[in-house]
Amino acid sequence: MVYWTSLTGSDVHKNSVDQIESYRTKHGFKELDIHNSPKRRNRDFKPMLYGDFIGMLNFKLSEPWALTRHLPDLVNESHQKPIQWIKYTIKGAVIGAIYGLYQHSNHLIENRFVDQKLYLSEKRSPFHIRGLLKYAKIFARPMGYTAGLFLGYKLLYDFFEHHTGGQDIPDMFHHFKAWVILSPFVLGYFLPFRHLPWGIILSATMVFPTYWYIRTISNGEFSRTHQICPEPLNFYQAGVSKAEKDKFEHQDRIEAIGWARATEYMYGKNNEGPSFISQKLGR
């Protein structure tokens, strides 16, 4: 059997550090004593954990809802595109619900008599159709509109960034294109159609540059220059040694450096594409 180690062939021996189980677990190597039986059909419900798992699971889980223990991880999920799209849609729907409630509150103040008639005609039972229609009238349109905008923005950005030809383009241009494409839809919610060209011009020349400048100050060159980074929240129990505190502070410093580097242009991107190779060859 071949293991995922940094040593190969005759270099692998019993006393190698790569054979220490704790070392292998810490650095992401495959377990030495994993049960690598062939995958076969089974009538029992065995949900696979997310990730690449080899072999059969050594437990049986008959309650499908037990998989909800993974739900807290979805908040920080940043690799699976469908999960990202779902989260952006939910964010847009929540913002739309808040705006719909704000819009309805203003309507109550301006049209008190009409809304009094509406509430008097509503039945008092909590799930009566009139009450549900009232809430659908308040929330459905703004929630659907903002959810579609958020999802469309994310889909456009992923489309522009997906191809290797777009990886050597600054992110600002990807966001700029998505912003300008969606600006008519945002303006169309508030103003008539004849104002859409002015909305595109205003979005491209004033709104987006202002938004990007604020984003750059909070998460860009200004942050790297002045060493601004999210502060780690560490709470130590009584009796923690100074060496342990130094270790955690060292890890926090590494994470802060990585956070700052992630804001740099082309950091972590593929810079060995055909255009770069042709530049090296002088073509």
Contacts in CASP RR format, 6 or more apart in sequence:
PFRMAT RR
TARGET T0000
AUTHOR 0000-0000-0000
METHOD contacts of the structure
MODEL  1
MVYWTSLTGSDVHKNSVDQIESYRTKHGFKELDIHNSPKRRNRDFKPMLY
GDFIGMLNFKLSEPWALTRHLPDLVNESHQKPIQWIKYTIKGAVIGAIYG
LYQHSNHLIENRFVDQKLYLSEKRSPFHIRGLLKYAKIFARPMGYTAGLF
LGYKLLYDFFEHHTGGQDIPDMFHHFKAWVILSPFVLGYFLPFRHLPWGI
ILSATMVFPTYWYIRTISNGEFSRTHQICPEPLNFYQAGVSKAEKDKFEH
QDRIEAIGWARATEYMYGKNNEGPSFISQKLGR
1 36 0 8 1.000
3 12 0 8 1.000
3 18 0 8 1.000
3 29 0 8 1.000
3 30 0 8 1.000
3 32 0 8 1.000
4 28 0 8 1.000
4 29 0 8 1.000
4 30 0 8 1.000
5 12 0 8 1.000
5 16 0 8 1.000
5 18 0 8 1.000
5 24 0 8 1.000
5 29 0 8 1.000
6 18 0 8 1.000
7 16 0 8 1.000
7 18 0 8 1.000
12 18 0 8 1.000
12 19 0 8 1.000
13 19 0 8 1.000
17 23 0 8 1.000
18 24 0 8 1.000
18 29 0 8 1.000
19 32 0 8 1.000
21 31 0 8 1.000
21 32 0 8 1.000
23 29 0 8 1.000
24 30 0 8 1.000
24 31 0 8 1.000
24 32 0 8 1.000
25 31 0 8 1.000
30 54 0 8 1.000
34 54 0 8 1.000
34 55 0 8 1.000
35 55 0 8 1.000
35 56 0 8 1.000
35 58 0 8 1.000
36 54 0 8 1.000
36 55 0 8 1.000
37 55 0 8 1.000
37 56 0 8 1.000
38 55 0 8 1.000
39 55 0 8 1.000
39 56 0 8 1.000
40 56 0 8 1.000
44 60 0 8 1.000
44 62 0 8 1.000
45 60 0 8 1.000
45 61 0 8 1.000
45 62 0 8 1.000
45 64 0 8 1.000
46 56 0 8 1.000
46 57 0 8 1.000
46 60 0 8 1.000
46 61 0 8 1.000
47 61 0 8 1.000
47 64 0 8 1.000
47 67 0 8 1.000
48 57 0 8 1.000
49 57 0 8 1.000
49 70 0 8 1.000
50 70 0 8 1.000
61 67 0 8 1.000
74 83 0 8 1.000
74 87 0 8 1.000
77 83 0 8 1.000
77 84 0 8 1.000
77 87 0 8 1.000
78 84 0 8 1.000
81 158 0 8 1.000
84 154 0 8 1.000
85 151 0 8 1.000
85 154 0 8 1.000
85 155 0 8 1.000
88 150 0 8 1.000
88 151 0 8 1.000
88 153 0 8 1.000
88 154 0 8 1.000
89 147 0 8 1.000
89 148 0 8 1.000
89 150 0 8 1.000
89 151 0 8 1.000
90 147 0 8 1.000
91 150 0 8 1.000
92 143 0 8 1.000
92 146 0 8 1.000
92 147 0 8 1.000
92 148 0 8 1.000
92 149 0 8 1.000
92 150 0 8 1.000
92 151 0 8 1.000
93 143 0 8 1.000
93 144 0 8 1.000
93 146 0 8 1.000
93 147 0 8 1.000
95 146 0 8 1.000
95 150 0 8 1.000
96 139 0 8 1.000
96 142 0 8 1.000
96 143 0 8 1.000
96 144 0 8 1.000
96 145 0 8 1.000
96 146 0 8 1.000
96 147 0 8 1.000
97 139 0 8 1.000
97 142 0 8 1.000
97 143 0 8 1.000
99 142 0 8 1.000
99 146 0 8 1.000
100 138 0 8 1.000
100 139 0 8 1.000
100 142 0 8 1.000
100 143 0 8 1.000
101 138 0 8 1.000
101 139 0 8 1.000
103 138 0 8 1.000
103 142 0 8 1.000
104 138 0 8 1.000
107 115 0 8 1.000
108 115 0 8 1.000
118 134 0 8 1.000
121 130 0 8 1.000
122 128 0 8 1.000
122 130 0 8 1.000
122 131 0 8 1.000
122 134 0 8 1.000
123 130 0 8 1.000
123 131 0 8 1.000
145 189 0 8 1.000
149 182 0 8 1.000
149 185 0 8 1.000
149 186 0 8 1.000
152 178 0 8 1.000
152 182 0 8 1.000
153 178 0 8 1.000
153 179 0 8 1.000
153 182 0 8 1.000
156 177 0 8 1.000
156 178 0 8 1.000
156 181 0 8 1.000
156 182 0 8 1.000
157 174 0 8 1.000
157 175 0 8 1.000
157 178 0 8 1.000
160 166 0 8 1.000
160 169 0 8 1.000
160 173 0 8 1.000
160 174 0 8 1.000
160 177 0 8 1.000
160 178 0 8 1.000
161 167 0 8 1.000
161 171 0 8 1.000
161 174 0 8 1.000
164 270 0 8 1.000
164 273 0 8 1.000
165 275 0 8 1.000
166 174 0 8 1.000
167 269 0 8 1.000
167 270 0 8 1.000
168 266 0 8 1.000
168 269 0 8 1.000
168 271 0 8 1.000
168 273 0 8 1.000
168 275 0 8 1.000
168 276 0 8 1.000
170 265 0 8 1.000
171 265 0 8 1.000
172 212 0 8 1.000
175 208 0 8 1.000
175 212 0 8 1.000
176 204 0 8 1.000
176 208 0 8 1.000
176 212 0 8 1.000
179 203 0 8 1.000
179 204 0 8 1.000
179 207 0 8 1.000
179 208 0 8 1.000
179 211 0 8 1.000
180 200 0 8 1.000
180 203 0 8 1.000
180 204 0 8 1.000
180 208 0 8 1.000
183 199 0 8 1.000
183 200 0 8 1.000
183 203 0 8 1.000
183 204 0 8 1.000
183 207 0 8 1.000
184 196 0 8 1.000
184 199 0 8 1.000
184 200 0 8 1.000
187 195 0 8 1.000
187 196 0 8 1.000
187 199 0 8 1.000
187 203 0 8 1.000
188 195 0 8 1.000
188 196 0 8 1.000
216 222 0 8 1.000
217 223 0 8 1.000
219 263 0 8 1.000
220 263 0 8 1.000
221 263 0 8 1.000
222 228 0 8 1.000
223 229 0 8 1.000
223 260 0 8 1.000
223 263 0 8 1.000
224 260 0 8 1.000
224 263 0 8 1.000
224 264 0 8 1.000
227 256 0 8 1.000
227 260 0 8 1.000
229 256 0 8 1.000
229 259 0 8 1.000
229 260 0 8 1.000
230 259 0 8 1.000
232 252 0 8 1.000
232 255 0 8 1.000
232 256 0 8 1.000
234 248 0 8 1.000
234 252 0 8 1.000
236 245 0 8 1.000
261 267 0 8 1.000
END
